[in-house]
Amino acid sequence: MDFYRMIPRLGRGSNPAVAVVCGAAVLAFALAFAVSAASPSIWQRQWPKTDFTQKSVDLSEIRSGGPGKDGIPAIDRPRFLPVKQIVEDKQYGAREPVISLTLNGDARAYPLQILIWHEIVNDVVGGIPVTVTYCPLCNSAIVFDRRVAGRVLDFGVSGNLRKSDMVMYDRQTESWWQQFLGEGIVGQMTGTRLKMLPARVEAFERFAKRAPGGKVLVPPADRRRAYGTNPYVGYDTSPRPFLYNGEMPKGINPMAYVLAVGDDAWSLALIKRKKRIEAGDLVITWVPGQNSALDTSDITEGRDIGNVVVQRRTPAGLVDEAHDLTFAFVFHAFKKGGKIHK
């Protein structure tokens, strides 16, 4: 969240010692603020429409990430340009990451350089209302169908975190939702699950080749952000997660990338080594050529973490499967009893 964005960026020629000291100071301030702000009495004043009598989690697990409600603004009126124009104008780096989604022939890409500053895009793709979400602190990029019980919900960023993961809210009931699970945890929608849709996080050039007639998200006209830069420099190689004090996974670095599919996860290191993994009817493949969004200040210069494709065998052939490339600590925190294949 915004507190982490206050930490100096470790670009080439910067002073690491200064960054560490400043970063530690910001982290201490953020932790103190978050603990004091995690107060149900304060929330009830700030969120008068939220029914706090309905909840599935202990409210003490929820803390402020820094900004308040909508302090990180979701995109409600997304703007797109054709892939061809984006390629010709070189608006995005060939290997920078995008969340790609294709529904009913409608192919769209949502660059992480935009999502890292907005975290949620409410859209309609192929006639289906969706919410495209990205939590930088968990590297969790998930697309949900936002239709629930016959109505369409619109989502925003609450400004709160639980186990370092974004807590979303819907504007219709102001219920709170856990982004990693797509599950209502506080309010009228407690216990309700959103349907997770198959999407990919892949290099822009791969999307452009697969969907030459597709569309690509461009920044909102009314917003000014440092698009193209990563405010979480070095986060995915840091020793531990931010604003997380839960149990760490055993036998694997908590910040190691893992591919989560249901209650199973595979370390990215294993997938890169094997190149192809088959588990039942699940087929996981890896090829190089995608920048990390959470490495260097300039996302187009991030180290290569590769492209993962997750599919299932069906009578009609291989079809994309819903999944998430996240961190080991996230999977461990939210998938109790789940297994990480290392």
C-alpha positions in Angstrom: 0.0 0.0 0.0 1.0 3.7 0.0 3.3 3.3 3.1 5.5 1.0 1.2 5.6 3.4 -1.7 7.3 6.0 0.6 10.4 3.7 0.8 13.2 5.1 -1.4 13.7 3.3 -4.7 16.8 1.2 -5.0 17.7 2.2 -8.6 21.2 2.1 -10.0 23.5 4.4 -8.2 21.3 4.8 -5.2 22.6 4.4 -1.6 21.3 1.1 -0.2 22.1 2.1 3.4 20.0 5.2 3.2 17.1 3.2 1.7 17.3 0.5 4.4 17.3 3.1 7.2 14.4 5.1 5.7 12.6 1.9 4.8 12.8 0.6 8.3 11.5 3.9 9.7 8.6 3.9 7.3 7.8 0.3 8.1 7.8 1.0 11.9 5.5 3.9 11.4 3.2 1.9 9.1 3.0 -0.9 11.6 2.2 1.4 14.5 -0.4 3.2 12.4 -1.9 0.0 11.2 -2.3 -1.5 14.7 -3.9 1.6 16.0 -6.2 2.0 13.0 -7.5 -1.6 13.2 -10.4 -0.5 15.4 -14.0 -1.7 14.9 -15.3 1.4 16.6 -13.5 3.7 14.1 -14.6 1.5 11.2 -18.2 1.7 12.2 -18.0 5.5 11.9 -16.1 5.3 8.6 -18.3 2.5 7.2 -21.8 3.2 8.4 -23.4 0.9 5.7 -21.2 -2.1 6.6 -22.9 -4.7 8.8 -20.1 -5.5 11.3 -22.3 -8.0 13.1 -21.8 -10.4 10.2 -18.2 -11.6 9.8 -16.3 -14.8 9.3 -12.9 -13.6 10.5 -11.6 -12.0 13.7 -11.6 -8.2 13.1 -8.2 -7.9 14.9 -6.7 -9.6 11.8 -7.6 -6.7 9.7 -5.4 -3.6 9.7 -5.0 -0.4 7.7 -2.6 -0.5 4.8 -2.2 3.3 4.9 -4.7 4.9 2.6 -8.3 5.1 3.5 -11.4 4.0 1.6 -10.7 4.6 -2.1 -7.4 6.1 -1.3 -6.2 3.8 -4.0 -8.8 4.5 -6.7 -10.3 1.6 -8.6 -10.8 2.1 -12.4 -14.5 2.2 -13.2 -14.5 3.5 -16.7 -11.5 1.7 -18.3 -10.1 3.1 -21.6 -8.6 0.8 -24.2 -6.6 1.0 -27.4 -6.2 -1.6 -30.1 -3.1 -3.9 -29.7 -1.8 -2.7 -33.1 -1.7 0.9 -32.0 0.0 0.0 -28.7 2.6 -2.0 -30.5 3.2 0.8 -33.1 3.5 3.5 -30.5 5.6 1.3 -28.2 3.4 2.3 -25.3 4.3 -0.8 -23.3 7.5 -2.9 -23.1 7.5 -6.2 -25.0 8.2 -8.2 -21.9 6.4 -6.3 -19.3 3.6 -8.2 -17.5 -0.1 -7.8 -18.3 -3.2 -9.7 -17.0 -4.8 -11.1 -20.1 -8.4 -12.2 -20.3 -10.5 -13.5 -23.2 -14.2 -14.1 -22.8 -16.6 -14.8 -25.7 -14.0 -13.7 -28.2 -13.3 -10.4 -26.4 -9.5 -10.3 -25.6 -8.2 -7.6 -23.3 -4.9 -7.0 -21.5 -4.5 -5.0 -18.3 -0.8 -3.9 -17.7 0.5 -4.4 -14.2 2.1 -0.9 -14.5 -1.4 0.4 -14.2 -2.9 -2.1 -11.8 0.0 -1.6 -9.4 -1.4 2.0 -8.8 -5.1 1.2 -8.9 -5.4 -2.5 -7.9 -9.0 -3.0 -9.3 -10.6 -2.5 -12.7 -14.3 -3.0 -13.0 -15.1 -3.9 -16.6 -17.4 -5.9 -18.9 -15.6 -8.4 -21.2 -17.5 -10.4 -23.7 -20.7 -9.3 -22.1 -19.6 -10.6 -18.7 -19.2 -8.1 -15.8 -15.7 -8.7 -14.3 -13.4 -7.2 -11.7 -9.7 -7.4 -12.5 -7.7 -7.3 -9.3 -4.0 -7.1 -8.4 -2.5 -7.0 -4.8 1.2 -6.0 -5.1 2.0 -7.1 -1.6 0.9 -10.6 -2.5 1.6 -10.4 -6.3 -1.9 -11.8 -6.5 -3.5 -11.2 -9.9 -7.1 -12.6 -10.1 -10.1 -11.9 -12.3 -13.6 -12.4 -10.8 -17.1 -12.6 -12.3 -18.8 -9.8 -10.3 -22.3 -11.1 -10.7 -23.7 -12.3 -7.3 -27.3 -13.5 -6.7 -28.7 -11.8 -9.7 -27.0 -8.4 -9.4 -23.8 -6.9 -10.5 -21.4 -5.6 -7.9 -18.8 -2.9 -8.3 -15.6 -3.2 -6.3 -13.3 -0.7 -4.7 -10.2 -0.7 -2.5 -11.0 -0.5 1.2 -7.5 0.6 2.2 -7.3 -2.4 4.6 -5.2 -5.5 4.6 -5.6 -9.0 6.1 -2.5 -11.1 6.2 -0.9 -8.6 3.8 -3.6 -9.2 1.2 -5.9 -6.5 -0.1 -9.4 -6.2 1.4 -11.8 -5.1 -1.3 -15.3 -3.8 -0.8 -18.4 -3.8 -2.9 -20.2 -0.5 -3.3 -23.7 -2.0 -3.2 -23.6 -3.4 0.3 -20.1 -2.1 1.5 -19.2 -5.7 2.5 -15.5 -6.5 2.7 -14.0 -9.2 0.6 -10.6 -11.0 0.8 -9.0 -10.5 -2.6 -6.9 -13.7 -2.6 -10.0 -15.9 -1.9 -12.7 -13.8 -3.6 -14.8 -14.3 -0.4 -16.9 -11.9 1.6 -15.5 -11.7 5.2 -17.4 -8.8 6.8 -20.9 -7.5 6.1 -24.0 -8.7 4.3 -22.0 -10.7 1.8 -20.0 -12.7 4.4 -19.4 -16.2 3.2 -20.3 -15.4 -0.4 -17.7 -16.5 -3.0 -17.0 -14.8 -6.3 -16.3 -17.0 -9.3 -12.6 -16.9 -10.3 -12.1 -16.7 -14.1 -9.2 -18.1 -16.0 -6.7 -15.4 -16.9 -3.0 -15.2 -17.6 -0.2 -13.0 -16.4 2.1 -12.9 -19.4 4.5 -10.6 -21.3 2.7 -8.0 -23.4 4.3 -9.4 -26.6 2.8 -12.8 -26.0 -0.6 -11.3 -25.6 -0.2 -9.2 -28.8 0.8 -12.3 -30.7 -2.1 -14.4 -29.4 -4.7 -11.7 -29.8 -3.7 -9.2 -32.6 -7.3 -7.9 -32.6 -7.4 -7.5 -28.8 -7.5 -4.3 -26.7 -5.1 -3.0 -24.1 -5.9 -0.9 -21.0 -4.4 2.6 -21.0 -4.2 5.0 -18.0 -7.3 6.9 -16.9 -7.5 10.4 -18.4 -8.2 11.9 -15.0 -5.4 10.3 -13.0 -1.8 11.1 -12.7 0.4 8.3 -11.5 4.0 7.3 -12.1 2.8 4.6 -14.6 5.6 2.4 -15.7 7.5 2.6 -12.4 7.4 0.1 -9.5 6.9 1.7 -6.1 7.8 -1.6 -4.4 11.4 -1.8 -5.6 13.0 -5.1 -4.6 10.0 -6.4 -2.8 9.9 -9.8 -4.4 13.5 -10.5 -3.3 13.0 -9.0 0.2 13.6 -11.3 3.2 10.0 -11.2 4.5 6.6 -9.8 3.6 5.3 -6.3 4.5 2.5 -5.9 7.2 2.3 -9.6 7.8 2.9 -11.2 11.2 1.5 -14.7 10.6 3.1 -18.0 10.5 5.7 -18.5 7.8 5.8 -21.6 5.5 8.4 -24.2 6.3 11.1 -25.4 3.8 10.6 -22.5 1.4 11.4 -18.8 1.3 8.2 -16.9 2.3 8.7 -14.6 -0.6 9.3 -17.4 -3.2 6.8 -17.3 -6.1 4.4 -20.2 -6.1 1.7 -21.1 -8.6 -1.6 -21.8 -6.7 -4.4 -23.9 -8.2 -7.0 -24.8 -5.6 -5.4 -26.3 -2.6 -2.1 -27.2 -4.4 0.8 -24.9 -5.2 4.1 -25.5 -7.1 7.2 -23.3 -6.6 8.1 -21.3 -9.6 11.7 -22.6 -9.1 10.4 -26.1 -9.7 8.3 -25.1 -12.7 11.3 -23.3 -14.3 13.5 -26.3 -13.7 10.9 -28.8 -15.1 9.6 -26.5 -17.9 6.4 -28.7 -17.9 4.5 -30.3 -15.1 1.5 -32.6 -15.4 -0.6 -33.3 -12.3 -3.7 -35.3 -13.2 -5.5 -33.4 -16.0 -3.6 -30.2 -15.1 -0.8 -29.1 -17.4 1.6 -26.4 -16.3 4.3 -25.0 -18.7 6.9 -22.3 -18.4 8.9 -20.3 -20.9 11.2 -17.3 -20.3 10.5 -13.7 -21.3 8.5 -11.8 -18.7 9.7 -9.0 -16.4 9.0 -9.1 -12.7 6.7 -6.1 -11.8 8.2 -5.9 -8.3 11.9 -5.9 -8.9 13.4 -2.7 -10.4 12.0 0.8 -10.4 11.4 0.6 -14.2 9.2 -2.4 -14.7 10.6 -3.0 -18.2 14.0 -3.6 -16.6 12.8 -6.2 -14.0 14.5 -9.5 -14.0 13.0 -12.3 -16.1 10.7 -14.6 -14.1 9.1 -16.1 -17.2 5.6 -16.9 -18.4 3.5 -19.6 -16.8 0.5 -21.2 -18.6 -1.9 -23.3 -16.6 -4.4 -25.5 -18.5 -6.6 -28.6 -18.1 -7.2 -31.5 -20.4 -10.8 -31.7 -21.5 -12.6 -33.7 -24.2 -12.3 -30.6 -26.3 -8.6 -30.2 -25.7 -6.5 -28.0 -23.4 -8.4 -25.0 -21.8 -7.0 -22.3 -19.5 -7.5 -23.0 -15.8 -8.0 -20.3 -13.1 -4.8 -19.9 -11.0 -2.6 -17.3 -9.2 1.1 -16.8 -9.2 1.6 -15.5 -5.7 4.1 -15.8 -2.8 4.6 -18.8 -0.6 3.5 -17.0 2.6 0.2 -16.0 1.0 -0.7 -19.6 0.0 0.3 -20.8 3.4 -1.7 -18.1 5.2 -5.0 -18.7 3.3 -4.8 -22.3 2.3 -4.5 -24.2 5.6 -3.9 -27.8 4.8 -2.8 -26.9 1.2 0.4 -28.4 -0.2 3.3 -26.6 -1.8 5.2 -28.8 -4.2 8.9 -27.7 -3.9 
